[in-house]
Amino acid sequence: MVTIDRAAELARELPGVTEGTRHGHRTWFVGKKSFAWERPFSKADIKRFGTVTPPSGPIFAVSVDDLADKAAVMAAGHPGFFDIEHFAGYPAFLIQLDVVGEADLLDAIVDAWLAVAPPADAEAYLKDHG
């Protein structure tokens, strides 16, 4: 189990990351672009789940480069990674922190950061981290 504070720590360790808020929720930015954020379910989200119990615990959202990347992530079937109707057609997915492993979470955060980081920063990071 990963806490929201640990997810925040992982995001803040990346170059140029700042933490702020967007729509009243903690959000992590590189430059002026967000790449990860807390994403509790709205009343509309809960209603869309119908009789299905929504994933529990803190929910974290991360960006991906495009919808093809999102489809690939969803197809990989990592525990804790999921999508909801509200995110249909949007290049991001959700992570149930009570379920995800820290290594998978870190990979998702880094990939989200890479999707929006300035190219020179992304290239330098990849050079240093393989």
N, C-alpha and C positions, 0 to 999 in steps of 0.2 A: 504494500500500500504506500502510495506517495501522497504527501500532503500538498496543499496549495502553496505553502511557504517553500517547500522543497522545489516545486515546479518553478516558482518565482526565482529562487536562487539559481537554478539551472539556466533560466532565460537571462538573468542579469550577468552571468559569467561570460556571455558572448560580447564581442567588441561593439562598442558604440550603443549599447542598449540602455534605455531609460525606462522607468516605470511611471505610469500615470494612470488616469482613469478615462474611460470612454463609456458613455451610457451608464455611468455610476458604478462600473466594475473595473477592477484592476486590469490594466492593459500594458503590454510590453511593446516598445517601439524601437526601431533602428532608424535614425533620422526622424522623419515625420510619418513613417509608415509603421502601422501596427503589424505584428506577426503572431501574437499569442494573447489570449485574454481569458479571464474567468467568464464562464457562460452558464449561469444558472438557468433553469427552465422557466419560461414565461407561463402565464396562465394559458395562453393559446397553445404553447408547446404541450403542456400537460393535457389539455383537451384533445389534442391530436393523437396522443398515446391511447386514448379510448380505454379499453379494458386491460391493456398491457401496462404492467408496472414500469414506470420510467427508471432508467439507471439511477442508482443511488449515489450519495456522496458528492464531493465537489466535482464539477465538470469544468474542463479546460478546453479551449478551442485553439486551433492552430491553422495558419494559412498554408496553402500549397501553391506551387507555381501556376498550375492550371487544372482544368477538370480531368485531363488524362492522368495527371499525377494523383489526383484524389481517387480516381477509379482504381489505380494500381494499389494505393494504400489500402483501400477498402477490400480489394480482392485478396490482399496478403493475409487478412484475417487476424491481425494482432489483437490479443485480448485487451479489451477496454477501448478500442478505437471503434467509433460508430458515427452514423450520420442521422439527421432528422429531416423531416419534410421542409422545415424552414431554411435549411442549407442546400436544398436542391438547386443545382445550377450555380452554386457559389463555391469558389475554390478554397474551401476550408472544411475541416471535420472536427468532431468532438472526441474528447478523451475522458473516460471515467477513471479518475485518479485512484479510486478504491480498488481498481482491478489491474491497471497497467503496471508493467514492470518499469523500473527506473531507466534501464537501458533503452527500451522502446520509446519512453517519453523523451529522453534526451535526443534520440535520433529524430523524433518528430519536431522537437523545438529547434534543433539545428537546421533541419530541412526548411522549416518555416522561416527562420532567420535568413537562410541563403536565398529564399524566394524573393525577399524584399531588400536585402542589404545592398549597399553600393557595390558595384562590380569589383572595384579594387579591394574592398574589405573582404568580399567573398573569396576572391582569388587568394589573398594572403592567408585567410583562415584555412582554406583547403590545402594550400602548400604546407602550412604548419601542422595540420592534423590529418593529412593523408586523405 
